[in-house]
C-alpha cells in the first residue's frame, strides 16, 4: 500500500513541474520562427506519454484481511525445525501353511463309528474290555504308522496314552482303532475323549475343522454282595408231648413221658432237715437242661440254647420254658406249669422232637 502511494506522488510531482516549465516558456514560443518546436504540441505529447505510462503501470491488488479459521485436526503440528517423516510400510512375515492343517481330516465311518462298546454299555467293575472305533480319512494326507490315537481328557480307565494305527490309510480309506480299557471299581457312568495325532505331533479330531473328539462311554455296574441268611433247620416231627404232675423225688423219662425208669429229670425238694427251702428239676443219666425264657422256643432255638447238667430252680422259674437234651440225644422243651408247695407237687408240660 505504501509503495502505491509513493508511485502516485512521484508521477504527480513530475507532471506538475513539467506543466510549470512549459507554461513559463509558452510566451516565447508564440513568437518562434517556423521550423522551431511547437510548445503546445510538446506539452500534449508529454501529457499523452505520462498518461500511457500510468496506464501501463500495474496496480497491485487490494489485499483484504480475512480471519483465518483453523479446523480441528488429529494430525499433530510439526515444529518449524521438524521435518515430516513419511510412514514406512511394515512388511508382514509370510504365513507358512503347515500341510497337516489342511490335509489331515477325519470323520466317523458310516453307519456308525462304534464297532464295539456303544455308549452306555454296562461293564462289571474291574472287567477289561476293548473299544473299537472306525474312522475315515477324509483329507488328502496318507496316514502312516507314525499316526496314532491319543487320549485327551475325561476318564482314561487304565488305557494307554496313545495307540498307533494298525495300517497305512490313504485318503478315502477307513481304519479300525482299538483300545483296551478296564472298568473302574466304583459304579457310575464314565467317558474318555480321544483324538488323532499326525507324525508331527499335531492333534486333529473328526468332523468339520477337525475339532471334535471321539469317545468311549460305559456304565460300570457293581454286583450286590448277597447277605448271608441263616439256614433254618427243618422242624422235625414231635416224638412225644404232654403234661404230668410230679411228686417229690419223681423222675421223668423225657423220651417217653413216663415216670420212673430211664429218667432224664427228677423233681427234688431241698430241705435243711426241718423246713423245705427249695424245689429243683435236675437232669439225670447224661441229660442236660437250661432256662430259655417265657416264650415258647422253636426246635432250632432249643437245639442251640445253652444247657448243662446242673439243677434248675423250679420255684424261681415258674411259668418259664426249659430247653433240654435227653439221654437219647433228642431235643425238646419243658414248661414249669405250677408248683404246689402245700401238697409238694410240680406240674410240667413237655415236648420232645424226634431229632437231636
Secondary structure as GFF3:
##gff-version 3
##sequence-region A 1 356
A	DSSP	alpha_helix	2	30	.	.	.	ID=ss1
A	DSSP	alpha_helix	39	56	.	.	.	ID=ss2
A	DSSP	alpha_helix	99	103	.	.	.	ID=ss3
A	DSSP	beta_strand	106	108	.	.	.	ID=ss4
A	DSSP	beta_strand	121	124	.	.	.	ID=ss5
A	DSSP	beta_strand	128	137	.	.	.	ID=ss6
A	DSSP	beta_strand	148	154	.	.	.	ID=ss7
A	DSSP	beta_strand	162	164	.	.	.	ID=ss8
A	DSSP	beta_strand	174	182	.	.	.	ID=ss9
A	DSSP	beta_strand	188	197	.	.	.	ID=ss10
A	DSSP	beta_strand	203	204	.	.	.	ID=ss11
A	DSSP	three_ten_helix	208	210	.	.	.	ID=ss12
A	DSSP	beta_strand	214	221	.	.	.	ID=ss13
A	DSSP	beta_strand	238	247	.	.	.	ID=ss14
A	DSSP	beta_strand	251	253	.	.	.	ID=ss15
A	DSSP	beta_strand	258	259	.	.	.	ID=ss16
A	DSSP	beta_strand	265	271	.	.	.	ID=ss17
A	DSSP	beta_strand	276	283	.	.	.	ID=ss18
A	DSSP	beta_strand	288	293	.	.	.	ID=ss19
A	DSSP	alpha_helix	299	304	.	.	.	ID=ss20
A	DSSP	beta_strand	312	313	.	.	.	ID=ss21
A	DSSP	beta_strand	321	325	.	.	.	ID=ss22
A	DSSP	beta_strand	331	340	.	.	.	ID=ss23
A	DSSP	beta_strand	345	353	.	.	.	ID=ss24
###
